[in-house]
């Protein structure tokens, strides 16, 4: 959904989701954000944006099974 209301305004919340501890970086002309998921894999959702307002979920950083799989 396009969250821009005009040239310089937008609606809150930008992302209507529970995304604690977000971190965002710029990669070329895009911004990439990852957030904590606090649940079993898939987890750590990855979002991309070109304007810091409209975000698209594109992947999960953890796609394997739960944390037990990482202790083996």
PQR file with spaces between the fields and no chain letter, atoms N, CA, C, O and H, PARSE charges and radii, in Angstrom:
ATOM       1  N    UNK     1       0.841   -1.166    0.000 -0.4000 1.5000
ATOM       2  CA   UNK     1       0.000    0.000    0.000 -0.0000 2.0000
ATOM       3  C    UNK     1       0.890    1.234    0.000  0.5500 1.7000
ATOM       4  O    UNK     1       1.865    1.300    0.749 -0.5500 1.4000
ATOM       5  N    UNK     2       0.564    2.191   -0.820 -0.4000 1.5000
ATOM       6  CA   UNK     2       1.308    3.435   -0.881 -0.0000 2.0000
ATOM       7  C    UNK     2       0.921    4.300    0.305  0.5500 1.7000
ATOM       8  O    UNK     2      -0.236    4.706    0.417 -0.5500 1.4000
ATOM       9  H    UNK     2      -0.228    2.137   -1.429  0.4000 1.0000
ATOM      10  N    UNK     3       1.866    4.590    1.197 -0.4000 1.5000
ATOM      11  CA   UNK     3       1.586    5.328    2.429 -0.0000 2.0000
ATOM      12  C    UNK     3       1.794    6.833    2.255  0.5500 1.7000
ATOM      13  O    UNK     3       1.553    7.593    3.193 -0.5500 1.4000
ATOM      14  H    UNK     3       2.805    4.259    1.106  0.4000 1.0000
ATOM      15  N    UNK     4       2.239    7.285    1.065 -0.4000 1.5000
ATOM      16  CA   UNK     4       2.426    8.716    0.846 -0.0000 2.0000
ATOM      17  C    UNK     4       1.094    9.389    0.597  0.5500 1.7000
ATOM      18  O    UNK     4       0.308    8.922   -0.228 -0.5500 1.4000
ATOM      19  H    UNK     4       2.435    6.668    0.303  0.4000 1.0000
ATOM      20  N    UNK     5       0.827   10.485    1.300 -0.4000 1.5000
ATOM      21  CA   UNK     5      -0.407   11.242    1.129 -0.0000 2.0000
ATOM      22  C    UNK     5      -0.217   12.455    0.239  0.5500 1.7000
ATOM      23  O    UNK     5      -1.200   13.009   -0.253 -0.5500 1.4000
ATOM      24  H    UNK     5       1.466   10.865    1.970  0.4000 1.0000
ATOM      25  N    UNK     6       0.953   12.860    0.028 -0.4000 1.5000
ATOM      26  CA   UNK     6       1.273   14.030   -0.776 -0.0000 2.0000
ATOM      27  C    UNK     6       2.761   14.058   -0.983  0.5500 1.7000
ATOM      28  O    UNK     6       3.448   13.070   -0.722 -0.5500 1.4000
ATOM      29  H    UNK     6       1.752   12.410    0.428  0.4000 1.0000
ATOM      30  N    UNK     7       3.262   15.166   -1.445 -0.4000 1.5000
ATOM      31  CA   UNK     7       4.676   15.241   -1.761 -0.0000 2.0000
ATOM      32  C    UNK     7       5.563   15.036   -0.530  0.5500 1.7000
ATOM      33  O    UNK     7       6.617   14.410   -0.633 -0.5500 1.4000
ATOM      34  H    UNK     7       2.704   15.969   -1.657  0.4000 1.0000
ATOM      35  N    UNK     8       5.147   15.559    0.644 -0.4000 1.5000
ATOM      36  CA   UNK     8       5.996   15.479    1.820 -0.0000 2.0000
ATOM      37  C    UNK     8       5.256   14.993    3.060  0.5500 1.7000
ATOM      38  O    UNK     8       5.712   15.252    4.173 -0.5500 1.4000
ATOM      39  H    UNK     8       4.290   16.068    0.728  0.4000 1.0000
ATOM      40  N    UNK     9       4.148   14.310    2.912 -0.4000 1.5000
ATOM      41  CA   UNK     9       3.421   13.808    4.070 -0.0000 2.0000
ATOM      42  C    UNK     9       3.189   12.314    3.921  0.5500 1.7000
ATOM      43  O    UNK     9       3.238   11.774    2.817 -0.5500 1.4000
ATOM      44  H    UNK     9       3.777   14.099    2.008  0.4000 1.0000
ATOM      45  N    UNK    10       2.936   11.655    5.040 -0.4000 1.5000
ATOM      46  CA   UNK    10       2.653   10.227    5.044 -0.0000 2.0000
ATOM      47  C    UNK    10       1.777    9.914    6.238  0.5500 1.7000
ATOM      48  O    UNK    10       1.628   10.729    7.149 -0.5500 1.4000
ATOM      49  H    UNK    10       2.896   12.094    5.938  0.4000 1.0000
ATOM      50  N    UNK    11       1.186    8.699    6.224 -0.4000 1.5000
ATOM      51  CA   UNK    11       0.329    8.257    7.330 -0.0000 2.0000
ATOM      52  C    UNK    11       1.124    7.377    8.277  0.5500 1.7000
ATOM      53  O    UNK    11       1.971    6.595    7.847 -0.5500 1.4000
ATOM      54  H    UNK    11       1.307    8.037    5.484  0.4000 1.0000
ATOM      55  N    UNK    12       0.851    7.507    9.559 -0.4000 1.5000
ATOM      56  CA   UNK    12       1.425    6.624   10.577 -0.0000 2.0000
ATOM      57  C    UNK    12       0.435    5.520   10.887  0.5500 1.7000
ATOM      58  O    UNK    12      -0.766    5.774   10.801 -0.5500 1.4000
ATOM      59  H    UNK    12       0.163    8.142    9.909  0.4000 1.0000
ATOM      60  N    UNK    13       0.843    4.330   11.235 -0.4000 1.5000
ATOM      61  CA   UNK    13       2.245    3.915   11.229 -0.0000 2.0000
ATOM      62  C    UNK    13       2.712    3.625    9.807  0.5500 1.7000
ATOM      63  O    UNK    13       1.920    3.237    8.948 -0.5500 1.4000
ATOM      64  H    UNK    13       1.819    4.124   11.304  0.4000 1.0000
ATOM      65  N    UNK    14       3.977    3.816    9.574 -0.4000 1.5000
ATOM      66  CA   UNK    14       4.514    3.523    8.242 -0.0000 2.0000
ATOM      67  C    UNK    14       4.403    2.035    7.973  0.5500 1.7000
ATOM      68  O    UNK    14       3.970    1.636    6.892 -0.5500 1.4000
ATOM      69  H    UNK    14       4.620    4.131   10.272  0.4000 1.0000
ATOM      70  N    UNK    15       4.785    1.207    8.933 -0.4000 1.5000
ATOM      71  CA   UNK    15       4.594   -0.247    8.848 -0.0000 2.0000
ATOM      72  C    UNK    15       3.674   -0.662    9.984  0.5500 1.7000
ATOM      73  O    UNK    15       4.020   -0.499   11.154 -0.5500 1.4000
ATOM      74  H    UNK    15       5.137    1.531    9.811  0.4000 1.0000
ATOM      75  N    UNK    16       2.530   -1.185    9.655 -0.4000 1.5000
ATOM      76  CA   UNK    16       1.569   -1.611   10.663 -0.0000 2.0000
ATOM      77  C    UNK    16       1.899   -3.047   11.061  0.5500 1.7000
ATOM      78  O    UNK    16       1.210   -3.990   10.674 -0.5500 1.4000
ATOM      79  H    UNK    16       2.250   -1.317    8.705  0.4000 1.0000
ATOM      80  N    UNK    17       2.968   -3.189   11.843 -0.4000 1.5000
ATOM      81  CA   UNK    17       3.440   -4.517   12.238 -0.0000 2.0000
ATOM      82  C    UNK    17       4.272   -4.387   13.516  0.5500 1.7000
ATOM      83  O    UNK    17       4.714   -3.296   13.874 -0.5500 1.4000
ATOM      84  H    UNK    17       3.528   -2.423   12.158  0.4000 1.0000
ATOM      85  N    UNK    18       4.474   -5.499   14.183 -0.4000 1.5000
ATOM      86  CA   UNK    18       5.309   -5.538   15.377 -0.0000 2.0000
ATOM      87  C    UNK    18       6.734   -5.850   14.935  0.5500 1.7000
ATOM      88  O    UNK    18       7.098   -7.012   14.755 -0.5500 1.4000
ATOM      89  H    UNK    18       4.115   -6.386   13.892  0.4000 1.0000
ATOM      90  N    UNK    19       7.541   -4.798   14.762 -0.4000 1.5000
ATOM      91  CA   UNK    19       8.909   -4.957   14.274 -0.0000 2.0000
ATOM      92  C    UNK    19       9.884   -4.283   15.234  0.5500 1.7000
ATOM      93  O    UNK    19      10.350   -3.174   14.971 -0.5500 1.4000
ATOM      94  H    UNK    19       7.246   -3.853   14.908  0.4000 1.0000
ATOM      95  N    UNK    20      10.197   -4.957   16.360 -0.4000 1.5000
ATOM      96  CA   UNK    20      11.112   -4.351   17.327 -0.0000 2.0000
ATOM      97  C    UNK    20      12.553   -4.340   16.832  0.5500 1.7000
ATOM      98  O    UNK    20      12.938   -5.139   15.978 -0.5500 1.4000
ATOM      99  H    UNK    20       9.819   -5.858   16.574  0.4000 1.0000
ATOM     100  N    UNK    21      13.328   -3.437   17.374 -0.4000 1.5000
ATOM     101  CA   UNK    21      14.771   -3.339   17.107 -0.0000 2.0000
ATOM     102  C    UNK    21      15.107   -3.202   15.621  0.5500 1.7000
ATOM     103  O    UNK    21      15.993   -3.907   15.139 -0.5500 1.4000
ATOM     104  H    UNK    21      13.016   -2.788   18.068  0.4000 1.0000
ATOM     105  N    UNK    22      14.435   -2.325   14.882 -0.4000 1.5000
ATOM     106  CA   UNK    22      14.742   -2.217   13.450 -0.0000 2.0000
ATOM     107  C    UNK    22      16.119   -1.592   13.207  0.5500 1.7000
ATOM     108  O    UNK    22      16.551   -0.703   13.940 -0.5500 1.4000
ATOM     109  H    UNK    22      13.715   -1.752   15.273  0.4000 1.0000
ATOM     110  N    UNK    23      16.785   -2.067   12.184 -0.4000 1.5000
ATOM     111  CA   UNK    23      18.038   -1.491   11.702 -0.0000 2.0000
ATOM     112  C    UNK    23      17.908   -1.307   10.207  0.5500 1.7000
ATOM     113  O    UNK    23      17.477   -2.221    9.504 -0.5500 1.4000
ATOM     114  H    UNK    23      16.435   -2.789   11.588  0.4000 1.0000
ATOM     115  N    UNK    24      18.276   -0.126    9.706 -0.4000 1.5000
ATOM     116  CA   UNK    24      18.175    0.154    8.275 -0.0000 2.0000
ATOM     117  C    UNK    24      19.494    0.701    7.761  0.5500 1.7000
ATOM     118  O    UNK    24      20.184    1.459    8.443 -0.5500 1.4000
ATOM     119  H    UNK    24      18.626    0.617   10.277  0.4000 1.0000
ATOM     120  N    UNK    25      19.830    0.299    6.539 -0.4000 1.5000
ATOM     121  CA   UNK    25      21.019    0.816    5.863 -0.0000 2.0000
ATOM     122  C    UNK    25      20.635    1.180    4.438  0.5500 1.7000
ATOM     123  O    UNK    25      19.631    0.696    3.915 -0.5500 1.4000
ATOM     124  H    UNK    25      19.271   -0.317    5.985  0.4000 1.0000
ATOM     125  N    UNK    26      21.430    2.025    3.816 -0.4000 1.5000
ATOM     126  CA   UNK    26      21.203    2.353    2.409 -0.0000 2.0000
ATOM     127  C    UNK    26      22.176    1.542    1.568  0.5500 1.7000
ATOM     128  O    UNK    26      23.370    1.483    1.858 -0.5500 1.4000
ATOM     129  H    UNK    26      22.246    2.418    4.241  0.4000 1.0000
ATOM     130  N    UNK    27      21.647    0.919    0.522 -0.4000 1.5000
ATOM     131  CA   UNK    27      22.443    0.147   -0.423 -0.0000 2.0000
ATOM     132  C    UNK    27      22.114    0.701   -1.800  0.5500 1.7000
ATOM     133  O    UNK    27      21.073    0.377   -2.371 -0.5500 1.4000
ATOM     134  H    UNK    27      20.676    0.968    0.286  0.4000 1.0000
ATOM     135  N    UNK    28      22.990    1.528   -2.331 -0.4000 1.5000
ATOM     136  CA   UNK    28      22.700    2.185   -3.610 -0.0000 2.0000
ATOM     137  C    UNK    28      21.528    3.134   -3.450  0.5500 1.7000
ATOM     138  O    UNK    28      21.567    4.035   -2.612 -0.5500 1.4000
ATOM     139  H    UNK    28      23.836    1.792   -1.868  0.4000 1.0000
ATOM     140  N    UNK    29      20.480    2.939   -4.252 -0.4000 1.5000
ATOM     141  CA   UNK    29      19.302    3.806   -4.180 -0.0000 2.0000
ATOM     142  C    UNK    29      18.174    3.193   -3.357  0.5500 1.7000
ATOM     143  O    UNK    29      17.055    3.708   -3.361 -0.5500 1.4000
ATOM     144  H    UNK    29      20.449    2.208   -4.933  0.4000 1.0000
ATOM     145  N    UNK    30      18.456    2.097   -2.649 -0.4000 1.5000
ATOM     146  CA   UNK    30      17.437    1.434   -1.824 -0.0000 2.0000
ATOM     147  C    UNK    30      17.854    1.440   -0.368  0.5500 1.7000
ATOM     148  O    UNK    30      19.036    1.555   -0.043 -0.5500 1.4000
ATOM     149  H    UNK    30      19.365    1.678   -2.646  0.4000 1.0000
ATOM     150  N    UNK    31      16.867    1.314    0.502 -0.4000 1.5000
ATOM     151  CA   UNK    31      17.093    1.132    1.930 -0.0000 2.0000
ATOM     152  C    UNK    31      16.694   -0.291    2.273  0.5500 1.7000
ATOM     153  O    UNK    31      15.687   -0.798    1.780 -0.5500 1.4000
ATOM     154  H    UNK    31      15.907    1.221    0.237  0.4000 1.0000
ATOM     155  N    UNK    32      17.476   -0.926    3.111 -0.4000 1.5000
ATOM     156  CA   UNK    32      17.196   -2.291    3.543 -0.0000 2.0000
ATOM     157  C    UNK    32      17.054   -2.266    5.059  0.5500 1.7000
ATOM     158  O    UNK    32      17.912   -1.734    5.764 -0.5500 1.4000
ATOM     159  H    UNK    32      18.294   -0.514    3.513  0.4000 1.0000
ATOM     160  N    UNK    33      15.960   -2.848    5.554 -0.4000 1.5000
ATOM     161  CA   UNK    33      15.706   -2.876    6.991 -0.0000 2.0000
ATOM     162  C    UNK    33      15.509   -4.317    7.440  0.5500 1.7000
ATOM     163  O    UNK    33      14.884   -5.120    6.747 -0.5500 1.4000
ATOM     164  H    UNK    33      15.263   -3.280    4.982  0.4000 1.0000
ATOM     165  N    UNK    34      16.050   -4.628    8.607 -0.4000 1.5000
ATOM     166  CA   UNK    34      15.824   -5.928    9.233 -0.0000 2.0000
ATOM     167  C    UNK    34      15.353   -5.657   10.661  0.5500 1.7000
ATOM     168  O    UNK    34      15.764   -4.673   11.276 -0.5500 1.4000
ATOM     169  H    UNK    34      16.557   -3.975    9.171  0.4000 1.0000
ATOM     170  N    UNK    35      14.509   -6.511   11.175 -0.4000 1.5000
ATOM     171  CA   UNK    35      13.974   -6.331   12.527 -0.0000 2.0000
ATOM     172  C    UNK    35      13.989   -7.659   13.271  0.5500 1.7000
ATOM     173  O    UNK    35      14.071   -8.729   12.666 -0.5500 1.4000
ATOM     174  H    UNK    35      14.175   -7.310   10.675  0.4000 1.0000
ATOM     175  N    UNK    36      13.909   -7.569   14.586 -0.4000 1.5000
ATOM     176  CA   UNK    36      13.816   -8.784   15.406 -0.0000 2.0000
ATOM     177  C    UNK    36      12.457   -9.431   15.174  0.5500 1.7000
ATOM     178  O    UNK    36      11.468   -8.746   14.911 -0.5500 1.4000
ATOM     179  H    UNK    36      13.843   -6.700   15.077  0.4000 1.0000
ATOM     180  N    UNK    37      12.420  -10.731   15.272 -0.4000 1.5000
ATOM     181  CA   UNK    37      11.136  -11.427   15.089 -0.0000 2.0000
ATOM     182  C    UNK    37      10.696  -12.147   16.361  0.5500 1.7000
ATOM     183  O    UNK    37       9.500  -12.379   16.540 -0.5500 1.4000
ATOM     184  H    UNK    37      13.223  -11.287   15.485  0.4000 1.0000
ATOM     185  N    UNK    38      11.617  -12.505   17.242 -0.4000 1.5000
ATOM     186  CA   UNK    38      11.311  -13.154   18.525 -0.0000 2.0000
ATOM     187  C    UNK    38      10.436  -14.396   18.388  0.5500 1.7000
ATOM     188  O    UNK    38       9.735  -14.767   19.329 -0.5500 1.4000
ATOM     189  H    UNK    38      12.588  -12.317   17.096  0.4000 1.0000
ATOM     190  N    UNK    39      10.472  -15.022   17.251 -0.4000 1.5000
ATOM     191  CA   UNK    39       9.788  -16.309   17.111 -0.0000 2.0000
ATOM     192  C    UNK    39      10.671  -17.219   16.275  0.5500 1.7000
ATOM     193  O    UNK    39      11.697  -16.792   15.746 -0.5500 1.4000
ATOM     194  H    UNK    39      11.042  -14.720   16.487  0.4000 1.0000
ATOM     195  N    UNK    40      10.277  -18.437   16.163 -0.4000 1.5000
ATOM     196  CA   UNK    40      11.097  -19.410   15.456 -0.0000 2.0000
ATOM     197  C    UNK    40      11.174  -19.098   13.975  0.5500 1.7000
ATOM     198  O    UNK    40      10.328  -18.395   13.423 -0.5500 1.4000
ATOM     199  H    UNK    40       9.443  -18.784   16.592  0.4000 1.0000
ATOM     200  N    UNK    41      12.215  -19.641   13.340 -0.4000 1.5000
ATOM     201  CA   UNK    41      12.441  -19.408   11.920 -0.0000 2.0000
ATOM     202  C    UNK    41      11.262  -19.918   11.104  0.5500 1.7000
ATOM     203  O    UNK    41      10.670  -20.920   11.506 -0.5500 1.4000
ATOM     204  H    UNK    41      12.902  -20.212   13.788  0.4000 1.0000
ATOM     205  N    UNK    42      10.877  -19.304    9.991 -0.4000 1.5000
ATOM     206  CA   UNK    42      11.633  -18.186    9.431 -0.0000 2.0000
ATOM     207  C    UNK    42      11.492  -16.956   10.300  0.5500 1.7000
ATOM     208  O    UNK    42      10.439  -16.697   10.884 -0.5500 1.4000
ATOM     209  H    UNK    42      11.358  -18.490    9.665  0.4000 1.0000
ATOM     210  N    UNK    43      12.561  -16.214   10.373 -0.4000 1.5000
ATOM     211  CA   UNK    43      12.574  -15.045   11.230 -0.0000 2.0000
ATOM     212  C    UNK    43      13.475  -13.963   10.698  0.5500 1.7000
ATOM     213  O    UNK    43      14.064  -14.101    9.626 -0.5500 1.4000
ATOM     214  H    UNK    43      13.416  -16.423    9.899  0.4000 1.0000
ATOM     215  N    UNK    44      13.581  -12.896   11.440 -0.4000 1.5000
ATOM     216  CA   UNK    44      14.333  -11.714   11.059 -0.0000 2.0000
ATOM     217  C    UNK    44      13.863  -11.198    9.691  0.5500 1.7000
ATOM     218  O    UNK    44      14.578  -11.337    8.699 -0.5500 1.4000
ATOM     219  H    UNK    44      13.103  -12.784   12.311  0.4000 1.0000
ATOM     220  N    UNK    45      12.671  -10.607    9.634 -0.4000 1.5000
ATOM     221  CA   UNK    45      12.133  -10.143    8.362 -0.0000 2.0000
ATOM     222  C    UNK    45      13.006   -9.055    7.732  0.5500 1.7000
ATOM     223  O    UNK    45      13.548   -8.196    8.427 -0.5500 1.4000
ATOM     224  H    UNK    45      12.090  -10.493   10.440  0.4000 1.0000
ATOM     225  N    UNK    46      13.129   -9.106    6.412 -0.4000 1.5000
ATOM     226  CA   UNK    46      13.919   -8.153    5.644 -0.0000 2.0000
ATOM     227  C    UNK    46      12.973   -7.361    4.747  0.5500 1.7000
ATOM     228  O    UNK    46      12.181   -7.935    4.000 -0.5500 1.4000
ATOM     229  H    UNK    46      12.689   -9.804    5.847  0.4000 1.0000
ATOM     230  N    UNK    47      13.067   -6.037    4.830 -0.4000 1.5000
ATOM     231  CA   UNK    47      12.229   -5.133    4.036 -0.0000 2.0000
ATOM     232  C    UNK    47      13.113   -4.241    3.174  0.5500 1.7000
ATOM     233  O    UNK    47      14.257   -3.965    3.537 -0.5500 1.4000
ATOM     234  H    UNK    47      13.711   -5.570    5.437  0.4000 1.0000
ATOM     235  N    UNK    48      12.588   -3.785    2.025 -0.4000 1.5000
ATOM     236  CA   UNK    48      13.289   -2.816    1.184 -0.0000 2.0000
ATOM     237  C    UNK    48      12.366   -1.636    0.895  0.5500 1.7000
ATOM     238  O    UNK    48      11.142   -1.768    0.878 -0.5500 1.4000
ATOM     239  H    UNK    48      11.659   -4.009    1.731  0.4000 1.0000
ATOM     240  N    UNK    49      12.993   -0.472    0.666 -0.4000 1.5000
ATOM     241  CA   UNK    49      12.255    0.751    0.371 -0.0000 2.0000
ATOM     242  C    UNK    49      13.136    1.667   -0.458  0.5500 1.7000
ATOM     243  O    UNK    49      14.363    1.585   -0.397 -0.5500 1.4000
ATOM     244  H    UNK    49      13.987   -0.365    0.680  0.4000 1.0000
ATOM     245  N    UNK    50      12.511    2.533   -1.228 -0.4000 1.5000
ATOM     246  CA   UNK    50      13.265    3.555   -1.956 -0.0000 2.0000
ATOM     247  C    UNK    50      13.046    4.937   -1.361  0.5500 1.7000
ATOM     248  O    UNK    50      13.729    5.890   -1.738 -0.5500 1.4000
ATOM     249  H    UNK    50      11.515    2.600   -1.278  0.4000 1.0000
ATOM     250  N    UNK    51      12.081    5.057   -0.417 -0.4000 1.5000
ATOM     251  CA   UNK    51      11.747    6.379    0.114 -0.0000 2.0000
ATOM     252  C    UNK    51      11.603    6.424    1.640  0.5500 1.7000
ATOM     253  O    UNK    51      11.215    7.456    2.186 -0.5500 1.4000
ATOM     254  H    UNK    51      11.527    4.283   -0.111  0.4000 1.0000
ATOM     255  N    UNK    52      11.907    5.333    2.329 -0.4000 1.5000
ATOM     256  CA   UNK    52      11.786    5.219    3.790 -0.0000 2.0000
ATOM     257  C    UNK    52      10.346    5.311    4.284  0.5500 1.7000
ATOM     258  O    UNK    52      10.119    5.413    5.490 -0.5500 1.4000
ATOM     259  H    UNK    52      12.223    4.494    1.885  0.4000 1.0000
ATOM     260  N    UNK    53       9.378    5.278    3.385 -0.4000 1.5000
ATOM     261  CA   UNK    53       7.967    5.316    3.771 -0.0000 2.0000
ATOM     262  C    UNK    53       7.255    4.059    3.292  0.5500 1.7000
ATOM     263  O    UNK    53       6.526    3.437    4.065 -0.5500 1.4000
ATOM     264  H    UNK    53       9.562    5.196    2.406  0.4000 1.0000
ATOM     265  N    UNK    54       7.444    3.681    2.063 -0.4000 1.5000
ATOM     266  CA   UNK    54       6.802    2.485    1.494 -0.0000 2.0000
ATOM     267  C    UNK    54       7.792    1.327    1.550  0.5500 1.7000
ATOM     268  O    UNK    54       8.820    1.336    0.873 -0.5500 1.4000
ATOM     269  H    UNK    54       8.036    4.186    1.435  0.4000 1.0000
ATOM     270  N    UNK    55       7.462    0.324    2.376 -0.4000 1.5000
ATOM     271  CA   UNK    55       8.341   -0.820    2.587 -0.0000 2.0000
ATOM     272  C    UNK    55       7.700   -2.084    2.041  0.5500 1.7000
ATOM     273  O    UNK    55       6.482   -2.252    2.107 -0.5500 1.4000
ATOM     274  H    UNK    55       6.627    0.317    2.927  0.4000 1.0000
ATOM     275  N    UNK    56       8.522   -2.967    1.504 -0.4000 1.5000
ATOM     276  CA   UNK    56       8.057   -4.260    1.003 -0.0000 2.0000
ATOM     277  C    UNK    56       8.869   -5.359    1.681  0.5500 1.7000
ATOM     278  O    UNK    56      10.100   -5.315    1.692 -0.5500 1.4000
ATOM     279  H    UNK    56       9.511   -2.830    1.450  0.4000 1.0000
ATOM     280  N    UNK    57       8.174   -6.345    2.246 -0.4000 1.5000
ATOM     281  CA   UNK    57       8.877   -7.485    2.848 -0.0000 2.0000
ATOM     282  C    UNK    57       9.345   -8.386    1.711  0.5500 1.7000
ATOM     283  O    UNK    57       8.542   -8.839    0.895 -0.5500 1.4000
ATOM     284  H    UNK    57       7.175   -6.381    2.237  0.4000 1.0000
ATOM     285  N    UNK    58      10.652   -8.640    1.666 -0.4000 1.5000
ATOM     286  CA   UNK    58      11.211   -9.388    0.547 -0.0000 2.0000
ATOM     287  C    UNK    58      11.795  -10.737    0.944  0.5500 1.7000
ATOM     288  O    UNK    58      11.977  -11.602    0.087 -0.5500 1.4000
ATOM     289  H    UNK    58      11.304   -8.271    2.329  0.4000 1.0000
ATOM     290  N    UNK    59      12.093  -10.933    2.231 -0.4000 1.5000
ATOM     291  CA   UNK    59      12.734  -12.192    2.625 -0.0000 2.0000
ATOM     292  C    UNK    59      12.753  -12.307    4.142  0.5500 1.7000
ATOM     293  O    UNK    59      12.315  -11.413    4.865 -0.5500 1.4000
ATOM     294  H    UNK    59      11.945  -10.230    2.926  0.4000 1.0000
ATOM     295  N    UNK    60      13.272  -13.433    4.593 -0.4000 1.5000
ATOM     296  CA   UNK    60      13.572  -13.664    6.003 -0.0000 2.0000
ATOM     297  C    UNK    60      15.034  -14.067    6.083  0.5500 1.7000
ATOM     298  O    UNK    60      15.486  -14.907    5.305 -0.5500 1.4000
ATOM     299  H    UNK    60      13.628  -14.160    4.005  0.4000 1.0000
ATOM     300  N    UNK    61      15.780  -13.483    7.010 -0.4000 1.5000
ATOM     301  CA   UNK    61      17.202  -13.799    7.140 -0.0000 2.0000
ATOM     302  C    UNK    61      17.417  -15.224    7.632  0.5500 1.7000
ATOM     303  O    UNK    61      18.405  -15.862    7.266 -0.5500 1.4000
ATOM     304  H    UNK    61      15.413  -12.801    7.643  0.4000 1.0000
ATOM     305  N    UNK    62      16.503  -15.731    8.458 -0.4000 1.5000
ATOM     306  CA   UNK    62      16.588  -17.110    8.948 -0.0000 2.0000
ATOM     307  C    UNK    62      15.473  -17.914    8.313  0.5500 1.7000
ATOM     308  O    UNK    62      14.299  -17.688    8.604 -0.5500 1.4000
ATOM     309  H    UNK    62      15.701  -15.213    8.755  0.4000 1.0000
ATOM     310  N    UNK    63      15.822  -18.833    7.465 -0.4000 1.5000
ATOM     311  CA   UNK    63      14.800  -19.622    6.778 -0.0000 2.0000
ATOM     312  C    UNK    63      14.771  -21.074    7.227  0.5500 1.7000
ATOM     313  O    UNK    63      13.878  -21.826    6.835 -0.5500 1.4000
ATOM     314  H    UNK    63      16.776  -19.017    7.229  0.4000 1.0000
ATOM     315  N    UNK    64      15.740  -21.478    8.047 -0.4000 1.5000
ATOM     316  CA   UNK    64      15.774  -22.859    8.531 -0.0000 2.0000
ATOM     317  C    UNK    64      14.824  -23.039    9.696  0.5500 1.7000
ATOM     318  O    UNK    64      14.064  -22.139   10.056 -0.5500 1.4000
ATOM     319  H    UNK    64      16.465  -20.867    8.366  0.4000 1.0000
ATOM     320  N    UNK    65      14.891  -24.239   10.283 -0.4000 1.5000
ATOM     321  CA   UNK    65      14.063  -24.575   11.432 -0.0000 2.0000
ATOM     322  C    UNK    65      14.391  -23.733   12.642  0.5500 1.7000
ATOM     323  O    UNK    65      15.126  -22.750   12.552 -0.5500 1.4000
ATOM     324  H    UNK    65      15.508  -24.970    9.991  0.4000 1.0000
ATOM     325  N    UNK    66      13.839  -24.127   13.779 -0.4000 1.5000
ATOM     326  CA   UNK    66      13.980  -23.367   15.013 -0.0000 2.0000
ATOM     327  C    UNK    66      15.395  -23.325   15.566  0.5500 1.7000
ATOM     328  O    UNK    66      16.303  -23.936   15.003 -0.5500 1.4000
ATOM     329  H    UNK    66      13.241  -24.925   13.852  0.4000 1.0000
ATOM     330  N    UNK    67      15.584  -22.605   16.667 -0.4000 1.5000
ATOM     331  CA   UNK    67      16.912  -22.459   17.284 -0.0000 2.0000
ATOM     332  C    UNK    67      17.571  -23.780   17.643  0.5500 1.7000
ATOM     333  O    UNK    67      18.800  -23.860   17.652 -0.5500 1.4000
ATOM     334  H    UNK    67      14.846  -22.109   17.124  0.4000 1.0000
ATOM     335  N    UNK    68      16.792  -24.830   17.941 -0.4000 1.5000
ATOM     336  CA   UNK    68      17.374  -26.130   18.276 -0.0000 2.0000
ATOM     337  C    UNK    68      18.264  -26.647   17.157  0.5500 1.7000
ATOM     338  O    UNK    68      19.249  -27.336   17.424 -0.5500 1.4000
ATOM     339  H    UNK    68      15.794  -24.765   17.934  0.4000 1.0000
ATOM     340  N    UNK    69      17.933  -26.326   15.898 -0.4000 1.5000
ATOM     341  CA   UNK    69      18.719  -26.792   14.764 -0.0000 2.0000
ATOM     342  C    UNK    69      20.126  -26.174   14.740  0.5500 1.7000
ATOM     343  O    UNK    69      21.051  -26.765   14.183 -0.5500 1.4000
ATOM     344  H    UNK    69      17.133  -25.767   15.681  0.4000 1.0000
ATOM     345  N    UNK    70      20.288  -24.995   15.340 -0.4000 1.5000
ATOM     346  CA   UNK    70      21.566  -24.317   15.310 -0.0000 2.0000
ATOM     347  C    UNK    70      22.497  -24.810   16.399  0.5500 1.7000
ATOM     348  O    UNK    70      23.691  -24.516   16.351 -0.5500 1.4000
ATOM     349  H    UNK    70      19.536  -24.515   15.793  0.4000 1.0000
ATOM     350  N    UNK    71      21.997  -25.554   17.387 -0.4000 1.5000
ATOM     351  CA   UNK    71      22.832  -26.048   18.468 -0.0000 2.0000
ATOM     352  C    UNK    71      23.490  -27.385   18.148  0.5500 1.7000
ATOM     353  O    UNK    71      24.322  -27.852   18.926 -0.5500 1.4000
ATOM     354  H    UNK    71      21.027  -25.793   17.427  0.4000 1.0000
ATOM     355  N    UNK    72      23.152  -28.002   17.052 -0.4000 1.5000
ATOM     356  CA   UNK    72      23.675  -29.331   16.707 -0.0000 2.0000
ATOM     357  C    UNK    72      25.126  -29.295   16.314  0.5500 1.7000
ATOM     358  O    UNK    72      25.706  -30.333   15.997 -0.5500 1.4000
ATOM     359  H    UNK    72      22.476  -27.623   16.420  0.4000 1.0000
